[in-house]
Amino acid sequence: MRKFKIPIADLIREYNFLKREIQKEFRDCFKTHDWVLGSKVTIFEKHVAKYLRTNYAIGVASGTDALVLSLKALALKLKRREFFDKKDEIITTPLTFIATVEAILRSGATPVLVDVDYDTFNISPFKIKEAITKNTVGIVCVHLYGLGCQMSEILKVAGENNLFVLEDTAQAFGGVYKGKKLGTLANLGAYSFFPSKNLGCYGDGGLIVTNDRKLAELVRVLRNHGQQKRYHAKYIGYNSRLDSIQASVLLAKLNYIDKFNKKRREIAQKYHQGLEGLKEIKIPLEPKDSIHTYHLYTLKVLSKRNQLLQFLNSKGVDARIYYPVLINKMEAFRSCVVKKRLENATILSKQMLSLPIHPFLKEEEIDYIISLIRKFFRR
């Protein structure tokens, strides 16, 4: 059997495909010389707002900043001060990247971790409801791997308890829930444009979207040192401005996002079919009311997960675990998190395995990965 070298994402193939468009956008940038919050950023914000069908889109410096600024804007609107109190609780998932909980702590609030749904990997609306106390102020739901959370149920719980909802959409740009783009269903949506994301730039970049004019105004001020006008800071803000080079890359890629996400879904179907019948594996679930973007194609491996990972890596397949350590198990967060029972998240952390998936994955590479997994479980 021929041995391949297959990365989990392939930005070189993507660049070769988009080279002409990206270089044109760069040339435009060099002509205007407005490098930070310049015309390219304004054009991108307009185009991405139209694509997402939202009223306001604000470019920021990273996905982490998108979360932090969203929470700070919420604090200013709801509490009329720049930070939440430590007693204020914000409910989220333990099965996420560090930035989700980091942002809650930086906003001054206390993160409350609740369990996830075993089938979808996403936060459980039932567990959210169980965890609400008189100190709960909001929910940060993470659309993990590209699949939307059960937003109808989450928004219902939030409405009944007067809570805000922030969508962490870092992994789900272009995903859909009941006909609406993920990130546009709640008070605010936060996106990451880290290079490996479905829509990624060539450095760090992020986006905040909302239909709330007041929140949009606050975010725009906060991203630029809290200034309402130059040298007049009203709030303690951040240097969190999307730059023109990154906006140029995003403009070139935005035209292809639906095509690229469609290709990811086609590859996922090939994995589904090729791995069907293996009792040691459960393929990702996609509810009928959702369109999964497959930022990551994540299996549940019911036995010998670590051995399978090592086997695939030894054969040139860049399979990975997202995320091997739950947030509550990390030293930095042990004293900060109010821990609820996390049975499903604990089980999933021992079963999850992500396979390479990107729009430029070749048929022979998909077949190779499937054949290796089947070979492993026949041994």
Contacts in CASP RR format, 6 or more apart in sequence:
PFRMAT RR
TARGET T0000
AUTHOR 0000-0000-0000
METHOD contacts of the structure
MODEL  1
MRKFKIPIADLIREYNFLKREIQKEFRDCFKTHDWVLGSKVTIFEKHVAK
YLRTNYAIGVASGTDALVLSLKALALKLKRREFFDKKDEIITTPLTFIAT
VEAILRSGATPVLVDVDYDTFNISPFKIKEAITKNTVGIVCVHLYGLGCQ
MSEILKVAGENNLFVLEDTAQAFGGVYKGKKLGTLANLGAYSFFPSKNLG
CYGDGGLIVTNDRKLAELVRVLRNHGQQKRYHAKYIGYNSRLDSIQASVL
LAKLNYIDKFNKKRREIAQKYHQGLEGLKEIKIPLEPKDSIHTYHLYTLK
VLSKRNQLLQFLNSKGVDARIYYPVLINKMEAFRSCVVKKRLENATILSK
QMLSLPIHPFLKEEEIDYIISLIRKFFRR
1 368 0 8 1.000
1 371 0 8 1.000
2 368 0 8 1.000
3 315 0 8 1.000
3 316 0 8 1.000
4 315 0 8 1.000
4 316 0 8 1.000
4 317 0 8 1.000
4 364 0 8 1.000
4 365 0 8 1.000
4 368 0 8 1.000
5 316 0 8 1.000
6 316 0 8 1.000
6 317 0 8 1.000
6 318 0 8 1.000
6 356 0 8 1.000
6 361 0 8 1.000
6 365 0 8 1.000
6 368 0 8 1.000
6 369 0 8 1.000
7 318 0 8 1.000
7 356 0 8 1.000
8 196 0 8 1.000
8 318 0 8 1.000
8 319 0 8 1.000
8 320 0 8 1.000
8 354 0 8 1.000
8 355 0 8 1.000
8 356 0 8 1.000
8 357 0 8 1.000
8 358 0 8 1.000
9 196 0 8 1.000
9 356 0 8 1.000
9 357 0 8 1.000
9 358 0 8 1.000
10 358 0 8 1.000
10 360 0 8 1.000
10 361 0 8 1.000
11 195 0 8 1.000
11 196 0 8 1.000
13 358 0 8 1.000
13 360 0 8 1.000
14 358 0 8 1.000
14 359 0 8 1.000
14 360 0 8 1.000
15 22 0 8 1.000
17 360 0 8 1.000
18 252 0 8 1.000
18 253 0 8 1.000
18 256 0 8 1.000
21 252 0 8 1.000
21 255 0 8 1.000
22 248 0 8 1.000
22 249 0 8 1.000
22 252 0 8 1.000
24 252 0 8 1.000
25 40 0 8 1.000
25 248 0 8 1.000
25 249 0 8 1.000
25 251 0 8 1.000
25 252 0 8 1.000
26 245 0 8 1.000
26 248 0 8 1.000
28 40 0 8 1.000
28 248 0 8 1.000
29 35 0 8 1.000
29 40 0 8 1.000
29 244 0 8 1.000
29 245 0 8 1.000
29 248 0 8 1.000
32 38 0 8 1.000
32 39 0 8 1.000
32 40 0 8 1.000
32 244 0 8 1.000
34 40 0 8 1.000
34 244 0 8 1.000
35 243 0 8 1.000
35 244 0 8 1.000
35 245 0 8 1.000
36 241 0 8 1.000
36 243 0 8 1.000
36 244 0 8 1.000
37 224 0 8 1.000
37 241 0 8 1.000
37 242 0 8 1.000
37 243 0 8 1.000
38 244 0 8 1.000
38 247 0 8 1.000
39 244 0 8 1.000
40 244 0 8 1.000
40 247 0 8 1.000
40 248 0 8 1.000
40 251 0 8 1.000
41 59 0 8 1.000
41 241 0 8 1.000
41 242 0 8 1.000
41 243 0 8 1.000
41 244 0 8 1.000
41 247 0 8 1.000
43 247 0 8 1.000
43 251 0 8 1.000
44 59 0 8 1.000
44 242 0 8 1.000
44 247 0 8 1.000
44 250 0 8 1.000
44 251 0 8 1.000
44 254 0 8 1.000
45 57 0 8 1.000
45 58 0 8 1.000
45 59 0 8 1.000
46 57 0 8 1.000
47 251 0 8 1.000
47 254 0 8 1.000
48 57 0 8 1.000
48 207 0 8 1.000
48 209 0 8 1.000
48 250 0 8 1.000
48 254 0 8 1.000
49 55 0 8 1.000
49 56 0 8 1.000
49 57 0 8 1.000
49 209 0 8 1.000
51 181 0 8 1.000
51 254 0 8 1.000
51 257 0 8 1.000
52 174 0 8 1.000
52 181 0 8 1.000
52 183 0 8 1.000
52 184 0 8 1.000
52 209 0 8 1.000
53 180 0 8 1.000
53 181 0 8 1.000
53 184 0 8 1.000
54 181 0 8 1.000
54 183 0 8 1.000
54 184 0 8 1.000
54 209 0 8 1.000
54 210 0 8 1.000
54 211 0 8 1.000
55 210 0 8 1.000
55 211 0 8 1.000
55 213 0 8 1.000
55 216 0 8 1.000
56 209 0 8 1.000
56 210 0 8 1.000
56 211 0 8 1.000
56 212 0 8 1.000
56 213 0 8 1.000
56 215 0 8 1.000
56 216 0 8 1.000
57 207 0 8 1.000
57 208 0 8 1.000
57 209 0 8 1.000
58 207 0 8 1.000
58 208 0 8 1.000
58 209 0 8 1.000
58 216 0 8 1.000
58 219 0 8 1.000
58 220 0 8 1.000
58 223 0 8 1.000
59 205 0 8 1.000
59 206 0 8 1.000
59 207 0 8 1.000
59 208 0 8 1.000
59 223 0 8 1.000
59 241 0 8 1.000
59 242 0 8 1.000
59 247 0 8 1.000
60 66 0 8 1.000
60 69 0 8 1.000
60 205 0 8 1.000
60 206 0 8 1.000
60 207 0 8 1.000
60 208 0 8 1.000
60 219 0 8 1.000
60 223 0 8 1.000
60 240 0 8 1.000
60 241 0 8 1.000
60 242 0 8 1.000
61 204 0 8 1.000
61 205 0 8 1.000
61 206 0 8 1.000
61 223 0 8 1.000
61 238 0 8 1.000
61 239 0 8 1.000
61 240 0 8 1.000
61 241 0 8 1.000
61 242 0 8 1.000
61 243 0 8 1.000
62 192 0 8 1.000
62 194 0 8 1.000
62 204 0 8 1.000
62 205 0 8 1.000
62 206 0 8 1.000
62 240 0 8 1.000
63 99 0 8 1.000
63 170 0 8 1.000
63 190 0 8 1.000
63 191 0 8 1.000
63 192 0 8 1.000
63 193 0 8 1.000
63 194 0 8 1.000
63 204 0 8 1.000
63 205 0 8 1.000
63 206 0 8 1.000
63 207 0 8 1.000
64 99 0 8 1.000
64 102 0 8 1.000
64 103 0 8 1.000
64 192 0 8 1.000
65 206 0 8 1.000
65 223 0 8 1.000
65 238 0 8 1.000
65 240 0 8 1.000
66 170 0 8 1.000
66 189 0 8 1.000
66 190 0 8 1.000
66 191 0 8 1.000
66 192 0 8 1.000
66 206 0 8 1.000
66 207 0 8 1.000
66 208 0 8 1.000
67 99 0 8 1.000
67 100 0 8 1.000
67 102 0 8 1.000
67 103 0 8 1.000
67 140 0 8 1.000
67 166 0 8 1.000
67 168 0 8 1.000
67 190 0 8 1.000
68 103 0 8 1.000
68 106 0 8 1.000
68 107 0 8 1.000
68 238 0 8 1.000
68 240 0 8 1.000
69 208 0 8 1.000
69 219 0 8 1.000
69 222 0 8 1.000
69 223 0 8 1.000
69 238 0 8 1.000
69 240 0 8 1.000
70 103 0 8 1.000
70 166 0 8 1.000
70 188 0 8 1.000
70 189 0 8 1.000
70 190 0 8 1.000
70 208 0 8 1.000
70 215 0 8 1.000
70 219 0 8 1.000
71 84 0 8 1.000
71 90 0 8 1.000
71 103 0 8 1.000
71 104 0 8 1.000
71 106 0 8 1.000
71 107 0 8 1.000
71 109 0 8 1.000
71 140 0 8 1.000
71 166 0 8 1.000
72 82 0 8 1.000
72 83 0 8 1.000
72 107 0 8 1.000
72 218 0 8 1.000
72 222 0 8 1.000
72 237 0 8 1.000
73 188 0 8 1.000
73 215 0 8 1.000
73 218 0 8 1.000
73 219 0 8 1.000
73 222 0 8 1.000
74 107 0 8 1.000
74 164 0 8 1.000
74 166 0 8 1.000
74 187 0 8 1.000
74 188 0 8 1.000
74 215 0 8 1.000
75 81 0 8 1.000
75 82 0 8 1.000
75 83 0 8 1.000
75 84 0 8 1.000
75 107 0 8 1.000
75 108 0 8 1.000
76 82 0 8 1.000
76 218 0 8 1.000
76 235 0 8 1.000
77 214 0 8 1.000
77 215 0 8 1.000
77 218 0 8 1.000
78 137 0 8 1.000
78 164 0 8 1.000
79 85 0 8 1.000
79 88 0 8 1.000
82 235 0 8 1.000
82 236 0 8 1.000
83 107 0 8 1.000
83 108 0 8 1.000
84 90 0 8 1.000
84 107 0 8 1.000
84 108 0 8 1.000
84 109 0 8 1.000
84 137 0 8 1.000
85 108 0 8 1.000
85 109 0 8 1.000
86 108 0 8 1.000
86 109 0 8 1.000
86 110 0 8 1.000
87 110 0 8 1.000
87 135 0 8 1.000
88 108 0 8 1.000
88 109 0 8 1.000
88 110 0 8 1.000
88 135 0 8 1.000
88 137 0 8 1.000
89 109 0 8 1.000
89 110 0 8 1.000
89 111 0 8 1.000
89 112 0 8 1.000
89 133 0 8 1.000
89 135 0 8 1.000
89 136 0 8 1.000
89 137 0 8 1.000
89 138 0 8 1.000
89 338 0 8 1.000
90 104 0 8 1.000
90 107 0 8 1.000
90 109 0 8 1.000
90 110 0 8 1.000
90 111 0 8 1.000
90 112 0 8 1.000
90 136 0 8 1.000
90 137 0 8 1.000
90 138 0 8 1.000
90 139 0 8 1.000
90 140 0 8 1.000
91 111 0 8 1.000
91 112 0 8 1.000
91 113 0 8 1.000
91 114 0 8 1.000
91 123 0 8 1.000
91 128 0 8 1.000
91 131 0 8 1.000
91 132 0 8 1.000
91 136 0 8 1.000
91 138 0 8 1.000
91 139 0 8 1.000
91 140 0 8 1.000
92 100 0 8 1.000
92 101 0 8 1.000
92 104 0 8 1.000
92 111 0 8 1.000
92 112 0 8 1.000
92 113 0 8 1.000
92 114 0 8 1.000
92 123 0 8 1.000
92 139 0 8 1.000
92 140 0 8 1.000
92 141 0 8 1.000
92 142 0 8 1.000
92 168 0 8 1.000
93 100 0 8 1.000
93 113 0 8 1.000
93 114 0 8 1.000
93 116 0 8 1.000
93 122 0 8 1.000
93 123 0 8 1.000
93 141 0 8 1.000
93 142 0 8 1.000
93 144 0 8 1.000
93 345 0 8 1.000
94 113 0 8 1.000
94 115 0 8 1.000
94 116 0 8 1.000
94 326 0 8 1.000
94 327 0 8 1.000
94 328 0 8 1.000
94 342 0 8 1.000
94 345 0 8 1.000
95 116 0 8 1.000
95 121 0 8 1.000
95 142 0 8 1.000
95 144 0 8 1.000
95 323 0 8 1.000
95 326 0 8 1.000
95 327 0 8 1.000
95 345 0 8 1.000
95 348 0 8 1.000
95 349 0 8 1.000
96 142 0 8 1.000
96 144 0 8 1.000
96 168 0 8 1.000
96 323 0 8 1.000
96 327 0 8 1.000
97 170 0 8 1.000
97 323 0 8 1.000
98 327 0 8 1.000
98 330 0 8 1.000
98 332 0 8 1.000
99 170 0 8 1.000
100 140 0 8 1.000
100 142 0 8 1.000
100 168 0 8 1.000
100 327 0 8 1.000
101 111 0 8 1.000
101 113 0 8 1.000
101 327 0 8 1.000
101 333 0 8 1.000
101 336 0 8 1.000
101 337 0 8 1.000
103 140 0 8 1.000
104 110 0 8 1.000
104 111 0 8 1.000
104 140 0 8 1.000
105 111 0 8 1.000
105 333 0 8 1.000
105 336 0 8 1.000
109 137 0 8 1.000
110 336 0 8 1.000
110 337 0 8 1.000
110 338 0 8 1.000
111 327 0 8 1.000
111 333 0 8 1.000
111 336 0 8 1.000
111 337 0 8 1.000
111 338 0 8 1.000
112 131 0 8 1.000
112 136 0 8 1.000
112 337 0 8 1.000
112 338 0 8 1.000
112 340 0 8 1.000
113 327 0 8 1.000
113 328 0 8 1.000
113 337 0 8 1.000
113 338 0 8 1.000
113 339 0 8 1.000
113 340 0 8 1.000
113 342 0 8 1.000
114 123 0 8 1.000
114 124 0 8 1.000
114 127 0 8 1.000
114 128 0 8 1.000
114 130 0 8 1.000
114 131 0 8 1.000
114 340 0 8 1.000
114 342 0 8 1.000
115 124 0 8 1.000
115 127 0 8 1.000
115 340 0 8 1.000
115 341 0 8 1.000
115 342 0 8 1.000
115 343 0 8 1.000
115 344 0 8 1.000
115 345 0 8 1.000
116 122 0 8 1.000
116 123 0 8 1.000
116 124 0 8 1.000
116 127 0 8 1.000
116 344 0 8 1.000
116 345 0 8 1.000
116 348 0 8 1.000
117 123 0 8 1.000
117 124 0 8 1.000
117 150 0 8 1.000
117 344 0 8 1.000
118 344 0 8 1.000
118 347 0 8 1.000
118 348 0 8 1.000
119 285 0 8 1.000
120 144 0 8 1.000
120 147 0 8 1.000
120 148 0 8 1.000
120 149 0 8 1.000
120 150 0 8 1.000
120 285 0 8 1.000
120 287 0 8 1.000
121 144 0 8 1.000
121 145 0 8 1.000
121 147 0 8 1.000
121 298 0 8 1.000
121 348 0 8 1.000
121 352 0 8 1.000
122 141 0 8 1.000
122 142 0 8 1.000
122 143 0 8 1.000
122 144 0 8 1.000
122 147 0 8 1.000
122 148 0 8 1.000
122 149 0 8 1.000
122 150 0 8 1.000
123 139 0 8 1.000
123 141 0 8 1.000
123 142 0 8 1.000
123 149 0 8 1.000
123 154 0 8 1.000
124 344 0 8 1.000
125 149 0 8 1.000
125 150 0 8 1.000
125 153 0 8 1.000
125 154 0 8 1.000
125 156 0 8 1.000
125 157 0 8 1.000
127 340 0 8 1.000
128 139 0 8 1.000
128 154 0 8 1.000
128 157 0 8 1.000
129 157 0 8 1.000
130 340 0 8 1.000
131 340 0 8 1.000
132 157 0 8 1.000
132 161 0 8 1.000
132 163 0 8 1.000
136 161 0 8 1.000
136 163 0 8 1.000
137 163 0 8 1.000
137 164 0 8 1.000
138 158 0 8 1.000
138 163 0 8 1.000
138 164 0 8 1.000
138 165 0 8 1.000
138 166 0 8 1.000
139 154 0 8 1.000
139 157 0 8 1.000
139 158 0 8 1.000
139 163 0 8 1.000
139 164 0 8 1.000
139 165 0 8 1.000
139 166 0 8 1.000
140 165 0 8 1.000
140 166 0 8 1.000
140 167 0 8 1.000
140 168 0 8 1.000
141 149 0 8 1.000
141 151 0 8 1.000
141 154 0 8 1.000
141 165 0 8 1.000
141 166 0 8 1.000
141 167 0 8 1.000
141 168 0 8 1.000
141 186 0 8 1.000
142 149 0 8 1.000
142 168 0 8 1.000
142 170 0 8 1.000
142 171 0 8 1.000
143 149 0 8 1.000
143 167 0 8 1.000
143 168 0 8 1.000
143 169 0 8 1.000
143 171 0 8 1.000
143 172 0 8 1.000
143 175 0 8 1.000
143 182 0 8 1.000
143 183 0 8 1.000
144 171 0 8 1.000
145 171 0 8 1.000
145 284 0 8 1.000
145 292 0 8 1.000
145 294 0 8 1.000
145 295 0 8 1.000
145 296 0 8 1.000
145 297 0 8 1.000
145 298 0 8 1.000
145 322 0 8 1.000
145 354 0 8 1.000
146 171 0 8 1.000
146 172 0 8 1.000
146 175 0 8 1.000
146 182 0 8 1.000
146 198 0 8 1.000
146 292 0 8 1.000
146 293 0 8 1.000
146 294 0 8 1.000
146 295 0 8 1.000
146 296 0 8 1.000
147 172 0 8 1.000
147 284 0 8 1.000
147 285 0 8 1.000
147 286 0 8 1.000
147 287 0 8 1.000
147 290 0 8 1.000
147 292 0 8 1.000
147 293 0 8 1.000
148 172 0 8 1.000
148 175 0 8 1.000
148 177 0 8 1.000
148 182 0 8 1.000
148 290 0 8 1.000
148 292 0 8 1.000
149 167 0 8 1.000
149 177 0 8 1.000
151 167 0 8 1.000
151 177 0 8 1.000
151 178 0 8 1.000
151 185 0 8 1.000
151 186 0 8 1.000
152 178 0 8 1.000
154 165 0 8 1.000
155 165 0 8 1.000
155 185 0 8 1.000
155 186 0 8 1.000
157 163 0 8 1.000
158 164 0 8 1.000
158 165 0 8 1.000
158 186 0 8 1.000
164 186 0 8 1.000
164 187 0 8 1.000
165 185 0 8 1.000
165 186 0 8 1.000
165 187 0 8 1.000
166 186 0 8 1.000
166 187 0 8 1.000
166 188 0 8 1.000
166 189 0 8 1.000
166 190 0 8 1.000
167 182 0 8 1.000
167 183 0 8 1.000
167 185 0 8 1.000
167 186 0 8 1.000
167 188 0 8 1.000
167 189 0 8 1.000
167 190 0 8 1.000
168 189 0 8 1.000
168 190 0 8 1.000
169 182 0 8 1.000
169 183 0 8 1.000
169 189 0 8 1.000
169 190 0 8 1.000
169 191 0 8 1.000
170 190 0 8 1.000
170 191 0 8 1.000
170 192 0 8 1.000
170 194 0 8 1.000
170 197 0 8 1.000
171 192 0 8 1.000
171 197 0 8 1.000
171 198 0 8 1.000
171 293 0 8 1.000
171 295 0 8 1.000
171 296 0 8 1.000
172 182 0 8 1.000
172 183 0 8 1.000
172 198 0 8 1.000
172 293 0 8 1.000
172 295 0 8 1.000
173 182 0 8 1.000
173 191 0 8 1.000
173 197 0 8 1.000
173 198 0 8 1.000
173 199 0 8 1.000
173 257 0 8 1.000
173 293 0 8 1.000
174 181 0 8 1.000
174 182 0 8 1.000
174 198 0 8 1.000
174 199 0 8 1.000
174 257 0 8 1.000
174 258 0 8 1.000
174 261 0 8 1.000
174 291 0 8 1.000
174 293 0 8 1.000
175 181 0 8 1.000
175 182 0 8 1.000
175 261 0 8 1.000
175 290 0 8 1.000
175 291 0 8 1.000
175 292 0 8 1.000
175 293 0 8 1.000
176 182 0 8 1.000
176 290 0 8 1.000
176 291 0 8 1.000
177 185 0 8 1.000
177 289 0 8 1.000
177 290 0 8 1.000
177 291 0 8 1.000
178 289 0 8 1.000
178 290 0 8 1.000
183 189 0 8 1.000
183 190 0 8 1.000
183 191 0 8 1.000
183 209 0 8 1.000
184 209 0 8 1.000
184 211 0 8 1.000
187 210 0 8 1.000
187 212 0 8 1.000
187 215 0 8 1.000
188 208 0 8 1.000
188 209 0 8 1.000
188 210 0 8 1.000
188 212 0 8 1.000
188 215 0 8 1.000
188 219 0 8 1.000
189 208 0 8 1.000
189 209 0 8 1.000
189 210 0 8 1.000
190 206 0 8 1.000
190 207 0 8 1.000
190 208 0 8 1.000
191 199 0 8 1.000
191 206 0 8 1.000
191 207 0 8 1.000
191 208 0 8 1.000
191 209 0 8 1.000
192 205 0 8 1.000
192 206 0 8 1.000
193 199 0 8 1.000
193 200 0 8 1.000
193 201 0 8 1.000
193 203 0 8 1.000
193 204 0 8 1.000
193 205 0 8 1.000
193 206 0 8 1.000
193 207 0 8 1.000
193 246 0 8 1.000
193 250 0 8 1.000
194 200 0 8 1.000
194 201 0 8 1.000
194 203 0 8 1.000
194 204 0 8 1.000
194 205 0 8 1.000
195 201 0 8 1.000
195 202 0 8 1.000
195 203 0 8 1.000
197 295 0 8 1.000
198 257 0 8 1.000
198 260 0 8 1.000
198 261 0 8 1.000
198 264 0 8 1.000
198 293 0 8 1.000
198 295 0 8 1.000
199 250 0 8 1.000
199 253 0 8 1.000
199 254 0 8 1.000
199 257 0 8 1.000
200 249 0 8 1.000
200 250 0 8 1.000
200 253 0 8 1.000
201 246 0 8 1.000
201 247 0 8 1.000
201 249 0 8 1.000
201 250 0 8 1.000
202 245 0 8 1.000
202 246 0 8 1.000
202 249 0 8 1.000
203 246 0 8 1.000
204 246 0 8 1.000
205 242 0 8 1.000
205 246 0 8 1.000
206 242 0 8 1.000
207 242 0 8 1.000
208 219 0 8 1.000
210 216 0 8 1.000
210 219 0 8 1.000
218 235 0 8 1.000
221 227 0 8 1.000
221 228 0 8 1.000
221 234 0 8 1.000
221 235 0 8 1.000
221 237 0 8 1.000
222 235 0 8 1.000
222 237 0 8 1.000
222 238 0 8 1.000
222 240 0 8 1.000
223 237 0 8 1.000
223 238 0 8 1.000
223 240 0 8 1.000
223 241 0 8 1.000
224 237 0 8 1.000
224 239 0 8 1.000
224 240 0 8 1.000
224 241 0 8 1.000
225 233 0 8 1.000
225 237 0 8 1.000
225 238 0 8 1.000
225 239 0 8 1.000
226 233 0 8 1.000
226 234 0 8 1.000
226 235 0 8 1.000
226 236 0 8 1.000
226 237 0 8 1.000
226 238 0 8 1.000
227 233 0 8 1.000
227 234 0 8 1.000
228 234 0 8 1.000
253 260 0 8 1.000
259 359 0 8 1.000
260 359 0 8 1.000
261 293 0 8 1.000
261 294 0 8 1.000
263 359 0 8 1.000
264 293 0 8 1.000
264 294 0 8 1.000
264 295 0 8 1.000
264 357 0 8 1.000
264 358 0 8 1.000
264 359 0 8 1.000
265 291 0 8 1.000
265 292 0 8 1.000
265 293 0 8 1.000
265 294 0 8 1.000
267 294 0 8 1.000
267 297 0 8 1.000
267 357 0 8 1.000
267 361 0 8 1.000
267 366 0 8 1.000
268 284 0 8 1.000
268 292 0 8 1.000
268 294 0 8 1.000
268 297 0 8 1.000
268 357 0 8 1.000
270 363 0 8 1.000
270 366 0 8 1.000
270 370 0 8 1.000
271 283 0 8 1.000
271 297 0 8 1.000
271 355 0 8 1.000
271 357 0 8 1.000
271 366 0 8 1.000
271 369 0 8 1.000
271 370 0 8 1.000
272 283 0 8 1.000
274 370 0 8 1.000
274 374 0 8 1.000
275 281 0 8 1.000
275 283 0 8 1.000
275 299 0 8 1.000
275 370 0 8 1.000
275 373 0 8 1.000
275 374 0 8 1.000
276 283 0 8 1.000
278 373 0 8 1.000
278 374 0 8 1.000
278 377 0 8 1.000
279 302 0 8 1.000
280 301 0 8 1.000
280 302 0 8 1.000
280 303 0 8 1.000
280 304 0 8 1.000
280 377 0 8 1.000
281 299 0 8 1.000
281 300 0 8 1.000
281 301 0 8 1.000
281 302 0 8 1.000
281 373 0 8 1.000
281 377 0 8 1.000
282 299 0 8 1.000
282 300 0 8 1.000
282 302 0 8 1.000
283 299 0 8 1.000
284 292 0 8 1.000
284 294 0 8 1.000
284 297 0 8 1.000
284 298 0 8 1.000
284 299 0 8 1.000
286 292 0 8 1.000
294 357 0 8 1.000
296 322 0 8 1.000
296 354 0 8 1.000
296 357 0 8 1.000
297 354 0 8 1.000
297 355 0 8 1.000
297 356 0 8 1.000
297 357 0 8 1.000
298 322 0 8 1.000
298 352 0 8 1.000
298 353 0 8 1.000
298 354 0 8 1.000
298 355 0 8 1.000
299 352 0 8 1.000
299 353 0 8 1.000
299 354 0 8 1.000
299 355 0 8 1.000
300 348 0 8 1.000
300 351 0 8 1.000
300 352 0 8 1.000
300 353 0 8 1.000
301 308 0 8 1.000
301 351 0 8 1.000
301 352 0 8 1.000
301 353 0 8 1.000
302 351 0 8 1.000
304 376 0 8 1.000
305 321 0 8 1.000
305 350 0 8 1.000
305 351 0 8 1.000
305 352 0 8 1.000
305 353 0 8 1.000
307 376 0 8 1.000
308 319 0 8 1.000
308 353 0 8 1.000
308 373 0 8 1.000
308 376 0 8 1.000
309 319 0 8 1.000
309 320 0 8 1.000
309 321 0 8 1.000
309 353 0 8 1.000
311 372 0 8 1.000
311 376 0 8 1.000
312 319 0 8 1.000
312 355 0 8 1.000
312 369 0 8 1.000
312 372 0 8 1.000
312 373 0 8 1.000
312 376 0 8 1.000
313 319 0 8 1.000
315 372 0 8 1.000
317 355 0 8 1.000
317 356 0 8 1.000
317 368 0 8 1.000
317 369 0 8 1.000
317 372 0 8 1.000
318 356 0 8 1.000
319 353 0 8 1.000
319 354 0 8 1.000
319 355 0 8 1.000
319 356 0 8 1.000
320 353 0 8 1.000
320 354 0 8 1.000
321 352 0 8 1.000
321 353 0 8 1.000
321 354 0 8 1.000
322 352 0 8 1.000
322 354 0 8 1.000
323 349 0 8 1.000
323 352 0 8 1.000
324 349 0 8 1.000
325 349 0 8 1.000
326 342 0 8 1.000
326 345 0 8 1.000
326 346 0 8 1.000
326 349 0 8 1.000
327 333 0 8 1.000
327 337 0 8 1.000
328 334 0 8 1.000
328 337 0 8 1.000
328 339 0 8 1.000
328 342 0 8 1.000
355 369 0 8 1.000
356 365 0 8 1.000
356 369 0 8 1.000
END
